[in-house]
Amino acid sequence: MRTAFLAASAALALAIPLAAQEAAKPTYPAPSEIVAAAPKADWTAIPAEDLLVMTLAPDAEGKPRQVVIQLMPAPFSQGWVHNIRLFARAKWYDNISVNRVQDNYVTQWGDPNYDNPEATGKPKPLPDRLKVVPESDYLTRYSVMSSMNRQTRQMVTRTDPPLAGPRVKDAYGDSTFSNGWPIGIYKPANEPPVLHPTHCYGMVGVGRNYSPDTGSGAELYTVIGHAPRHLDRNIALVGRVIEGMEHLSSLPRGKGELGFYAKDEAAKRTPILTVRVASDLAPSEQPAFEYLSTESETFAAYADAIANRRDPFFITPAGGADICNIRVPVRRVQ
Amino acid sequence: MRTAFLAASAALALAIPLAAQEAAKPTYPAPSEIVAAAPKADWTAIPAEDLLVMTLAPDAEGKPRQVVIQLMPAPFSQGWVHNIRLFARAKWYDNISVNRVQDNYVTQWGDPNYDNPEATGKPKPLPDRLKVVPESDYLTRYSVMSSMNRQTRQMVTRTDPPLAGPRVKDAYGDSTFSNGWPIGIYKPANEPPVLHPTHCYGMVGVGRNYSPDTGSGAELYTVIGHAPRHLDRNIALVGRVIEGMEHLSSLPRGKGELGFYAKDEAAKRTPILTVRVASDLAPSEQPAFEYLSTESETFAAYADAIANRRDPFFITPAGGADICNIRVPVRRVQ
């Protein structure tokens, strides 16, 4: 899918001399081919309660723009996720806008008049019953259970949440995948390790002010550049964009402070018409998605193929991959 | 510069209770503040011969769009860099276009009819005197020299090119900086280590077909998403975008194969009017840039601050950074 760089047309493949084709090295599937061959059982449905459907104003050509966000499941960031469903159900997100687009960093949306250095009006009041989430919730504890396998008579260890996906070591420490999400394993000195989601491309986080503020969920952003992993454990991550990312990543960059649209370019703010929890939509309008189980053998093979590209375009494999280059496959289902 | 997430207005800072301000922890400068305080001697001028000025057609509002690319200096990728200057001086790049924009990957430009699965016409002939560069040039050897410091009477080791910048270890191995560029240090089995540039955001590379083709420089791309480091050592890197990146990163994504604009969206191809080597322009039209020396103490402090953010927005520092998150500061000078 993303292997050939200039072109990958059939005509080009045929242009390779036949002798070279015959003497070819053993062929390895590309990561995309491994995913395409995954058995149906390796795919896990995403609950409609975990999907947000965000409808932007149509583009300059009048074409509709829809973004689908998958919210993080328990045990991660659930205080903020609670608030986000509450904002959506109170229709508080309706008629807000994209107010900040900073190149190689984030696209951020919310009330254009709330805590915006380029505000042009008064902020709208927040809904009731919002949770104030403590900073400690940036980190998630996990439990370890050991039991005897009666057949093999060997001790088996498992964790809750599961941490049985491929392990990754990169500049930011150890990480893995759990229930379809990239998860860092942070080891504070003299304390048990704890978990946190990682700031990869397309992940959605909660804008906040200076500590101890952790943000309510009124301001959300998504990563549109190289993973800003220094934000891990410093800001809440609550989900990821699983469809329509291009509607957020290709917006004009803001010229104001931090990439906010300056006062004289307020017209560039993309209006957000509605944000709905998918389970609140009529059944015929509910989108459905599934992700490749990160605990499956297919995912392990996929991660290995990404770290060691041996499909025809490649000459020397990298021998490794950071957590954000191993993107969890998500697909729409009918 | 990029620290505060929601807003960083003076009004907000004043809203923090005075008691909290007084009891503040020792303050650390943000990476951007370290760069702003760098002495003039830490900045190195970029030769005009190494600057490409690419003028795109004006945007929908009629505003001019200019992109400046810095070409890599010796000893890296000089065969392709030779070709790129030759293409520019033959005016071969004039009236080509951006033909591919793949989200979280690359924006690619060239002759829309050359090796493009969505081609709508015939390719234009290539100029004469292009070099055919071998795959071995993806890698660069370096030499090590030892000498005695007569004052301290200690042995001093230096390399050519210099590798005296901060060292980084990430999922892709060891890397550092040399003369202003991010450089991987690759250690093949039973052979001396070799160098190669790294595929970071904004880096510019040479499109190619299947090996042993290495590309001529007719097709160029820049990285617009998370660093695709698996391309290191598999494709030539020849430079980086140092101004106007937003004109390439915010373009509409292509719906064709690999993000090429499909035949029915050929109108989305952004025309490239001209590409000039800056030293060929009239002196009054030559842009001038300088980079923060990666061998300076300022750069070492900057890299450390990125890996260990302690400026006020942050709660827990990352304790590390990958090579692509330590972006070499480049600035325009008059």
Interface residues (C-beta under 8 A of the other chain):
Chain A: M1 R2 A4 F5 L6 A7 A8 S9 L12 A13 I16 A60 V101 Q102 D103 N104 Y105 D115 N116 P117 E135 Y138 V168 K169 D170 A171 Y172 G173 C200 Y201 G202 G207 R208 N209 Y210 S211 G215 E219 Y221 G225 H226 A227 P228 R229 H230 L231 D232 R233 N234 I235 M245 E246 S249 S250 L251 P252 R253 E257 L258 F260 I306 A307 R309 P312 F313 F314 I315 T316 P317 A318 G319 G320 A321 D322 I323 C324 N325
Chain B: M1 R2 A4 F5 L6 A7 A8 S9 L12 A13 I16 A60 V101 Q102 D103 N104 Y105 D115 N116 P117 E135 Y138 V168 K169 D170 A171 Y172 G173 C200 Y201 G202 G207 R208 N209 Y210 S211 G215 E219 Y221 G225 H226 A227 P228 R229 H230 L231 D232 R233 N234 I235 M245 E246 S249 S250 L251 P252 R253 E257 L258 F260 I306 A307 R309 P312 F313 F314 I315 T316 P317 A318 G319 G320 A321 D322 I323 C324 N325
